[in-house]
Amino acid sequence: MNPQATANETAAIDRLYNSGIAKVQDCKNRRAWENAILELPTPERHAIVLTHLHCQVCNGGFFQWIDNGYGIEAKAVVRALDAVGTGNALAVVGMLERLEAMFDEDGWIYEVDEYGNQSESDCEQYCAVTDELDKRFYKICDALRKEINTYLEKLAG
């Protein structure tokens, strides 16, 4: 593999991501963020949501992705993974569909009281599910990253 080509391809994906983030960074709340993401051109939207998913889940699992507020991007991630179209991408779609059934309208999977405290019993229940999905994701994450990069490189032109 040509290292320079890899650097150029990565730079193209970074440009897509950074261009999209610049357009949505001033959103004041989660719903505005979700709407702004959905209004982005497909290449930017897919670069953002696929990067968020991969970085968050590889770093701390699906619970981290959700806990850090990215669960609200689930519908956009599913569309992006469908476009990637590989077996690994479609396996993750299945994982997200399982999680999405537990989301509330704001992309959370557990109850939060008026003080921002999570319901401990809900966290335990959902952590069991996310832990199982994390194990499945980690088995394919390296191959999936390559497939996502190939897809995003095509979008970046």
TIDRENLUM-36787 format. One record per atom (N, C-alpha, C): x negated, y, z negated. Coordinates in steps of 0.02 Angstrom, whole numbers, plus 50000, padded with zeros to 5 digits. Each point is the difference from the previous one (the first is absolute). Example, Ala and Ser with C-alpha at 12.3 -4.5 7.8 and 13.67 -1.06 7.14 Angstrom:
493404971649610;500455005950000;499555006050000;500185005350036;499585005949997;500395005549963;
This chain:
499584994150000;500425005950000;499565006250000;500185004850039;499635006250005;500165004549940;499505001449956;500155004149941;500265006950017;499755002950055;500235006650020;500744999950020;500194994850036;500714999450020;500444999549938;499764996149951;500394999349938;500075006749965;499475003949998;500025006749969;500485004550038;499984999750066;500455004150041;500734997949991;500124993449996;500684997649990;500265002149932;499584999449949;500205002149933;500145007549999;499595003850035;500115007350003;500675001650032;500194996250051;500645001150033;500584998649952;499954994649962;500524998449951;500025005449946;499425002249977;499975005449950;500335006450026;499895001550063;500315006050029;500764999549999;500264994150018;500724999049997;500265000949929;499674996749953;500215000349930;499975007349974;499445003250010;499915006849975;500475005050032;500134999250064;500475004350035;500704999349970;500204993849988;500664998849971;500055002649928;499504998649961;500005002449930;500055007549996;499655003550045;500035007350001;500715002650010;500404996250036;500695002050015;500484998649942;499834995449956;500474998149946;499765001849930;499395002449994;499705000949934;500365005049955;500395004550029;500335005049958;500704997949976;500194993850013;500654997749977;500035000349924;500565002449975;500065001349928;500294994249961;500304995250033;500284994349964;499994993850043;500174994549970;499964993550034;500454999550060;500615002649996;500474999650056;499755004350058;499735005949985;499725004250053;499414996550034;499594996649960;499434996250027;500254994650048;500494996149978;500264994650041;500275002850066;500395005349997;500285003050060;499455002750046;499515003349971;499455002750040;499604994550034;499884994649964;499634994250030;500404997350059;500654999249992;500414997250052;500045004550062;499895006549991;500035004750056;499335000650038;499474997149973;499355000450033;500014995950065;499575001950047;499924995650059;499774993149977;500204994950037;499854993149981;499264998849983;499525002250040;499304998549983;499805002749931;500195006149984;499835002949935;500374996449944;500654998950010;500404996649949;499724993149985;499854996250051;499744993349989;499315000149969;499585004750019;499335000649969;500065001349926;500455004449981;500095001849929;500274994249960;500564997250021;500334995049958;499614993449998;499674998250055;499604993849999;499375000949958;499715005950003;499415001449958;500195000049926;500565003249984;500225000149930;500124992949974;500364996150040;500154993249978;499364996149989;499575000050049;499394995949995;499565002349942;499885006549995;499555002549947;500294998849931;500645001449991;500314999249934;500044992649980;500234995750044;500104993049982;499324996649991;499515001650042;499344996949991;499675002449936;500155006049978;499695002849940;500344997649936;500674999750000;500344998449937;500644996050008;500124997450060;500584995950011;500625004050019;500534996250014;500635003150020;500285004449944;499894998049937;500265004149946;499685006950001;499355000350015;499665006550004;500295004150058;500114996850057;500295003450058;500675003249981;500404996249964;500655002549979;499935005249945;499594998549949;499925004449943;499715006850020;499605000150051;499715006350024;500465003750048;500614997450009;500505003650038;500054998350073;499634995150023;500004998450072;500564995250020;500374997449952;500564995650016;500525003550043;500025006649994;500475003850040;499854999550075;499384997950016;499804999250070;500174993050028;500324995949961;500104993050018;500324999050068;500535003750015;500344999350065;499535001750057;499615005449992;499535001950052;499444994950007;499794997149944;499474994850003;500264993950037;500614998049986;500284994150034;500025001350076;500215005950021;500015001650072;499304999950029;499525002649963;499315000150024;499714992950006;500134995949949;499764993150003;500344996050055;500645001450012;500344996850057;499655001950065;499785006250005;499655002250061;499324996850006;499654998949943;499364996550002;500134993050029;500524996749975;500274994050031;499614993549990;499475000049962;499634993849989;500334995749947;499804993849995;500274995649949;499885002749930;499405002749988;499855002949934;500445006049985;500095004350050;500425005949990;500724997949984;500244995150036;500694997749988;500074996549933;499474996749977;500014997049933;500075005549947;499675005650009;500065005549953;500695003150003;500305000250059;500705002450006;500444995849955;499914993550000;500394995749956;499895001649927;499375001549982;499855001949930;500365006449982;499975004950046;500325006549986;500764999449997;500284995750041;500724999049996;500214997249933;499584995749972;500144997349934;499975005549947;499505004450006;499945005549952;500555005250011;500145001450062;500485005350015;500694998549972;500174993749994;500644998249971;500055002249927;499435001349968;499995002049930;499945007649992;499865003650054;499905007349996;500655003649985;499955005549963;500565004549997;499935004950058;500445004850004;499995004550059;499385004350003;499635000649946;499395004050000;499374995950007;500074993550015;499424995950011;499694997149937;500345000349944;499754997149937;500304993249990;499654995749963;500284993349987;500144998849926;499965005149960;500154999149930;500355006249974;500334999349946;500355005649970;499515004949968;500145006450008;499605005249968;500495004249960;499855000949935;500465004049959;499885007450011;500385004249965;499965007250010;499325002949981;499594996249964;499335002349980;499454997250045;500214996350050;499514997150046;499724993349979;500284997149946;499764993549976;500334994450040;499604994950017;500254994350036;500304995049952;500514996650022;500304994649961;499524994150001;499764998049942;499504994749996;500254993450028;500614998249986;500264993650026;500035000150076;500195005650029;500025000450073;499304999550029;499515003349968;499314999650024;499764992850000;500154996349947;499784993049997;500324995950055;500635001050012;500364996350052;499705001550068;499895006350016;499765001950065;499264998550009;499625000449945;499294998250004;499924992750020;500434995749977;499954992950019;500094999350075;500475003750028;500124999750072;499415003250037;499785005949979;499455003350036;499354996049994;499884996849943;499404995949993;499994994350050;500574996850009;500044994650049;499875002750071;500305005750016;499915002950067;499285002450010;499695002549947;499305002250004;499554994250021;500114994349970;499584994150017;500074998350074;500605000250024;500114998650071;499685005350044;500065006449980;499715005550039;499244999550003;499694998649942;499274999949997;499704994750046;500384994650013;499754994850044;499945002350072;500405005050019;500015002250070;499765007250008;499815003449946;499875007250005;499445001950047;499464996250003;499455001750045;500204999350073;500334994550016;500234999050069;500535005250018;500455001549953;500525005050012;499695006850013;499495001949962;499675006550010;499735000550071;499694994750024;499745000150069;500565000750050;500554996549989;500575000450045;500315007049999;500065002949941;500265006949994;499535004850036;499354999349989;499525004450033;500064999550076;500054993950026;500074999150072;500625003650026;500554999249964;500635003350019;499925007649997;499735002649946;499935007349993;499515002950051;499484996350016;499525002250051;500355000950067;500464995450016;500385000650062;500445006249998;500335001349943;500415005949994;499605006450006;499394999949972;499585005950000;499735001550070;500014995050043;499785000950069;499275000150003;
